[in-house]
Amino acid sequence: MQRANQPPAPEIEGCSISHFNTTYINMTAPHNLPPAEYYRACILGLTGKDINENIQYSIEPTRNRFQPPREVTLVRDYDSFLSFTDWLPVKSDLFLYPINNPVDTLHSSVHFKVPMSTNHGQADRPVSPHRVPNICLGAVGIRTKVRLFFPRLYDPDRKDVELTFEEKKGLYEKGLLPVLRNLSPDTVTNWPVNYEGAQTRARKTRGMFQYSTRPFSGSRVRRFGFDLTTTLAAAFPWAEQMLFMIQVQGVKEAHQHHPTDMDKAEDALMNALSDFHYDDLMEEEHCYIDVGLELSEPGYAFQWRTDAHRELLLAFTDMTPGQARILLKSREFAVDYSSGLIQLSGCRVPVPVRNNRDPVYFQAYTTDKALIQHKDGGRHSLTLTGKAALAENTPPYLTRLYALYFDAKDTHDCAARVERLSACFHGLIGDDSVDTLQLPMGAAQLLDSYFRPTAHSPFRADDSMDTLQLPMGAAQLLHSYFHPAVKVISYTPKQWRCVRLQAIIRTLRLQNQGPPDLRFTSPALTLTAGLTWLANGLHSRPDDGSAAQNLMCAILPLTYDYDVDGIQIIPQQQHIDNEDGLPFCAHGAFFLRDMVFPPIADVPRMTRTHVISHTSYKYFFGCDFNVLRNRHYPTAYIPRNMIPKSRVNTQKGMSKRHRADIPEPSAAFADLEYDAPPPPQDIGDDLPFDERLDLPPGLDEAFALTVTKHWHQFSSDVLQKCGNMKGNPLSPSHCRLSMHERLLVTDDIYRETNLALVFNRVQWKRAHPVEWREAFDMFFPPPGTAPRLQPQNYPNMTYWMEWADMKRDKPAPIIDAIRTKYWALFKELYWIPKPYNDRLWKYTQDSNFVTLPSTHTSSAPHLLINPGRCAPTWDPERVAGDAVDETEDDEDEPAIHDPDYVPAAEWIDNVPPIPMRIYMRQEEEESGSDTE
C-alpha cells in the first residue's frame, strides 16, 4: 500500500540516447527559462526523471543500432613492450640518470607476476613487479625506460618501493661510478664524485631537482650491464639477483600494419624493437608485448557492449565458455563503463595463463578518452576535485570540459580496441598467434551503432578490406552511438556527455550561489561529491574505490536483490544475510536517486538518508566534514579564502603605471609644442660605463605624446584608488573593474552613463557648473596653488606627482596651455569622483546624493555627474563570473559489540555513516582508480 502524501511511482519509459538528449534540449531551449523548468531540466539530466510528467527514463543505447553489413577499417599494432632479464638487452645509446626521478620508479601494476629470487637459497617465486624496490636507471629515446629491480629488498610490509638514500648512494658510488671509470674513463669526468655531489649539482634554487641524463655509447651498453650486475652483487647482498626491466610505452601509431600481412607484422615488430638485441630477446621467457587491434569507420563512434565481454574473451583467448564465465565473475575482472552508460563498457582482466598462446592480460576499450588523456597523480585523465568544485560558482575546469565536448561532438570519431599482453616470443609471429588478433570469423560479426544523419551516403569500399565486411545476422559486440550533425546549440540534440555535464554545471552553480548555512550541510556536500564523481566518470572509468563505493551508497538507488544487473557492490558472503541496500544502476545509466531542489530548499541536496564518512570526505574534499564546514562557514572568523575575487585590494602605495600600448598622440594635444632644455650629462670616455650620465631614453618623445600619456595616467590613477567597504570583507569592491582592467582604462570609462558597468554601488548627484570646475582644479591645481596639508590618495597617484613636476619644470604659458586642453576634455566626461580636500574618494552615506542600486543602504563612493547631462542608468551587466583541525578528548563510550556500530564522534550532522563493511573493498585499498 502506498503511504499517505507519497507521490505515485513514476512510469518507466525506455528510450534511446538521442531521444533522451532531445527531451532535455527541448526542455532547456526556451530563452528566459522559468526557474521551475530550469530545476526540472537539472533533475532530468541527473536522475533521468521528468518530475512534471512523472516519467523515469531508462536508457537503452542499443535501440538505434545499425544493422550489418558494414565495412570496417581494421588495424593491428604494437602498443608497448616489457621485458625482465638478468642482462641489459639495449644496443642503442643509453642515457643514464645520475639522480633518478621518483616519478619514473614503477609504482603501478603491470598486470602480471614475474618469478624473482627474493631469498637466498630458495626457489624463485612470482611477485608483482610494482611491489619490488626498483629505480629508473636511464632512458632510450623518449618512450623507453630502463629500470633496475632488487628482489632481495622485497618485503611485503615495505611501504614504498622507492630506494632509500643509503641504497641510492651505494648504487651510485659502488656501482655506477666504478663501472663508468672502467668502461668510459673519458666521460666519467662529467659525473660528480659522490652521490651528495650529484644531488648538489641537480638541486635547483627552490630545492627541486633537475633530472638530467648523461649519454653512454650503445656499443658498450651490454658490457655495462654485465659489469654493473657483478659489481653491485659483490658490494651489497641486497643487489644479488638484480633484474633489468625494459619498458616501451605509447608507440602504437608508429607500428601499425594490416592484420593479415605477416611480413608487415614481423617488420613492424622488428622496427618496434630496433633499439634492442632482437635475436637474443627471442630466447627470453619473460618478455611481453601488447598487441592491439583497432576497429574504426569514418563518421561513427564505436563502443563495446557490456553484454559482449564473454564473447570478446572467447574470441581473443583460448578459454572455454566455462572458464570465461568464471573469469567474468572474479574480482579481477574490471568493467569500464563508458560515459556512465551501463550497457556500454570496455573491460580489463589478468588472464590465467594455460598455454603459450594465452595472454597474461586482456583489455577492450575505446579511444574517446584521447581528448582528455592526461596523466596526473596516478590518474590517466583530467579530473575535477571537490576543492575545485567549491572554489567558484562555476568551476572553470567544467566550463572548458563542456566546450571540449561540444566542439568534438560532430567531428571526433571513436575507434574500438582490443589489446592482448602476451609473452611475445612464443610463436608471436606465427600464423596461429596472429589469427588471435585478427577479426576472427566467429567473432568478426561485431558491430552495432547509431547512424549519424549525415552518413547515409555509402562509403567507398577498400579492396584490401573486403574480407572485413560484416555479414547480416552477425552477433553484435560493438556499439556506436548517434553524433549530432548540427552545431546550433539551442535547437539540436547534444551529445550525451554534453547533456549530463550541463546538468552538473547548473546544479553545482545553484549550490555554490546558495547561502553557506545550507551549502555546507551533509546532504548538500554529498550531492557535490556525487557531481564531481559523475563528471569524472563521463570520460574515465568511474571511481570504484572504497570512498567512491561509500558515496555510491549515498547517491545511487539501492536494491536488495543482489543478482540484479547493474549492481555496483557485490556483498561478501558473510554479509548477505544482513539485507543491506546496495547501490545499483536501475535505468541504464548512473542516475542519482531523489534530490531536493528549489523552491523546497534554496540549495540543491540529496534527500536526507545516508551520509558518507569522514574518511570519504577527506578523499573527496581533502578534509573531514567538520573541518570543511568550519573552513567555508566559520562562525568565529572570516577566512581569507572566502573573500570574493570581486574584492580588489586597495592600492595603498604609489599607483601603478598605465599599461596600455603606447598611444598615438591625442588630437586634442596635437598643436602642443615644447622644446625642453637638455638635461645635464657626462658621457666622458674616462668614466666607467655604469657611471656615465646619459641622456634619458625618452628625451626625443613628442611633447604631445607625453601629455597624452599623462592624461591616460590620470584616468587610471583615479580608479586605482577606489577602495572597498569597511567592516564587510566579503563584499565586492566598490569598483567592479579588476586591478588589471583599471591599469588599462582611458577616459572612455568616464563617459559611460550606465554606472553599473563600472561600480557595484554608488552615490551620485548632478554637479553645479561651478562645482564641476572646482573639481577640475582639485585634480589639476593651477600654478601658484598653495600646497595642502598632506591629503589622502593624491600624493600616491603617479599623475599627481608628475603634474607637480611639470608645473615646476615648465614655463607657466605651457602649463596654462595644457590645462586648457585638459579642461576641454574634462568637460566631455560624464562622471568623476567627487574630490575632497583631504582625500579623493569618500564613501559615507550622504542625503545629498542618490544611491544606486536603490536597495543599497550602506556606504558607497561619491560621484559627480556632468551638469549638462541626464541622470545615470543602472543596468548591471551579467558578469560570469585554513582552519586547523582541532580535536578534543572524547569521553570513553561503553563497549558495544554491534559490528555496524559507529562512535558518535564519527557521525555526520548527527547521522551515523554507512557501515564500512558494505563499501570497503576486500583488498582494503585506498579509493581511486589507476586505470586507463
GICOR-V946778 format. One record per backbone hydrogen bond with DSSP energy under -0.5 kcal/mol. NH is the residue of the N-H (numbers start at 1). CO is the residue of the C=O. Records with the same first field share a line. If there is no record, write none. Layout:
NH: CO, CO
This chain:
6: 3
7: 5
11: 54
13: 56
15: 58
20: 16
21: 17
22: 18
23: 19
24: 20
25: 21
26: 22
27: 23
28: 24
29: 25
37: 34
38: 34
39: 35
40: 36
41: 37
42: 38
43: 39
44: 40
45: 41
46: 42
47: 43
48: 43, 44
49: 43
50: 55
51: 49
54: 50
55: 50
56: 11
57: 48, 55
58: 13
59: 57, 587
60: 15
63: 60
64: 61
65: 62
66: 449
69: 470
72: 70, 468
73: 296
75: 294
76: 257
77: 292
79: 77, 290
80: 290
81: 248
82: 288
83: 246
84: 286
85: 244
89: 87
91: 275
92: 275
94: 216
95: 139
96: 94, 214
97: 137
98: 96, 212
102: 100
104: 101
105: 102
107: 105
114: 127
116: 125
118: 116
122: 119
125: 116
127: 114
129: 112, 127
131: 128
132: 129
134: 161
135: 148
137: 135, 146
138: 146
139: 95
140: 144
144: 140
145: 247
146: 138
147: 145, 245
148: 135
149: 243
150: 133
151: 149
152: 240
153: 150
154: 151
158: 155
163: 134
168: 164
169: 165
170: 166
171: 167
172: 168
173: 169
174: 170
175: 171
176: 171
177: 172
179: 175
180: 176
181: 177
182: 178
183: 179
184: 180
187: 184
188: 184
190: 187
191: 188
198: 194
199: 195
200: 196
201: 197
202: 198
203: 199
204: 208
207: 204
210: 202
211: 209
212: 210
214: 96
216: 94
220: 217
221: 218
224: 220
225: 221
226: 222
227: 223
228: 224
229: 225
230: 226
231: 227
232: 228
233: 229
234: 230
235: 231
236: 232
239: 236
240: 237
242: 239
243: 149
244: 85
245: 147
246: 83
247: 145
248: 81
249: 143
251: 79
254: 251
255: 251, 252
256: 253
257: 76
261: 258
262: 260
265: 261
266: 262
267: 263
268: 264
269: 265
270: 266
271: 267
272: 268
273: 269
274: 271
276: 273
277: 89
278: 276
281: 277
282: 278
283: 280
284: 281
287: 285
288: 82
289: 422
290: 80
291: 289, 420
292: 77
293: 418
294: 75
295: 416
296: 73
300: 297
302: 300, 414
303: 479
305: 477
306: 343
308: 305
309: 306
312: 308
313: 309
314: 310
315: 311
316: 312
317: 313
324: 320
325: 321
326: 322
327: 323
328: 324
329: 325
330: 327
333: 330
334: 332, 348
336: 334, 346
337: 335
338: 341, 344
339: 337
341: 338
342: 340, 588
343: 588
344: 341
345: 304
346: 336
347: 364
348: 334
349: 362
351: 360
352: 350
358: 355
360: 421
361: 421
362: 349
363: 419
364: 347
365: 417
367: 415
369: 366
370: 367
371: 368
372: 369
373: 370
374: 380
376: 379
379: 376
380: 931
382: 372
386: 620
389: 385
390: 386
391: 387
392: 388
398: 395
399: 395
400: 396
401: 397
402: 398
403: 399
404: 400
405: 401
406: 402
407: 403
408: 404
409: 405
412: 408
413: 411
414: 300
416: 295
417: 365
418: 293
419: 363
420: 291
421: 361
422: 289, 420
424: 287, 422
426: 423
427: 425
428: 424
430: 427
433: 427
434: 430
435: 431
436: 432
437: 434
438: 435
440: 438
443: 440
444: 440
446: 444
448: 478
450: 480
455: 452
456: 453
463: 461
465: 462
466: 463
468: 465
469: 466
470: 70
471: 469
474: 471
477: 475
478: 446
479: 303
480: 448
481: 301
489: 487
491: 488
492: 488, 489
499: 495
500: 496
501: 497
502: 498
503: 499
504: 500
505: 501
506: 502
507: 503
508: 504
509: 505
510: 506
511: 507
512: 508
513: 509
514: 511
518: 515
519: 515
520: 516
521: 518
525: 521
526: 522
527: 523
528: 524
529: 525
530: 526
531: 527
532: 528
533: 529
534: 530
535: 531
536: 532
537: 533
538: 534, 535
539: 536
540: 536
546: 925
549: 545
550: 546
551: 547
552: 548
553: 549
554: 550, 551
555: 551
556: 552
557: 591
559: 582
562: 560
564: 561
567: 564
568: 583
569: 583
571: 569
575: 572
576: 572, 573
578: 575
579: 576
582: 559, 580
584: 557
585: 566
586: 584
587: 589
588: 585
590: 340
591: 589
592: 46
593: 555
596: 605
597: 595
600: 597
601: 597
605: 596
606: 523
607: 594
609: 607, 610
617: 613
618: 614
619: 615
620: 616
621: 617
622: 617, 618
623: 617
628: 624
629: 625
630: 626
631: 627
632: 628
633: 629
639: 637
642: 639
643: 640
647: 644
648: 646
651: 720
652: 650
655: 796
659: 743
660: 743
669: 666
670: 667
672: 669
676: 674
682: 693
687: 684
691: 688
692: 688, 689
693: 682
694: 692
699: 696
701: 698
706: 702
707: 703
708: 704
709: 705
710: 706
711: 707
712: 708
713: 709
714: 710
715: 711
716: 712
717: 713
718: 714
719: 715
720: 716
721: 717
722: 719
728: 725
731: 728
733: 646
734: 723
735: 723
736: 758
737: 758
742: 738
743: 739
744: 741
745: 741
749: 746
750: 747
751: 748
752: 749
755: 753, 873
757: 754
758: 755
759: 755
760: 734
761: 734
762: 852
763: 861
764: 850
765: 863
767: 865
772: 768
773: 769
774: 770
775: 771
776: 772
777: 773
778: 774
779: 775
780: 776
785: 782
792: 838
794: 792
796: 793
797: 794
798: 796
801: 797
802: 798
803: 799
804: 800
805: 801
806: 802
807: 803
808: 804
809: 805
810: 806
815: 811
816: 812
817: 813
818: 814
819: 815
820: 816
821: 817
822: 818
823: 819
824: 820
825: 821
826: 822
827: 823
828: 825
829: 825, 826
830: 750
831: 750
832: 864
834: 862
835: 833
836: 839
849: 846
850: 764
852: 762
856: 853
860: 843
861: 761
862: 842
863: 763
864: 832
865: 765
866: 830
869: 866
873: 753
879: 877
880: 878
886: 884
901: 898
906: 903
907: 904
908: 911
909: 907
911: 908
914: 611
918: 915
919: 915
920: 916
924: 921
931: 929
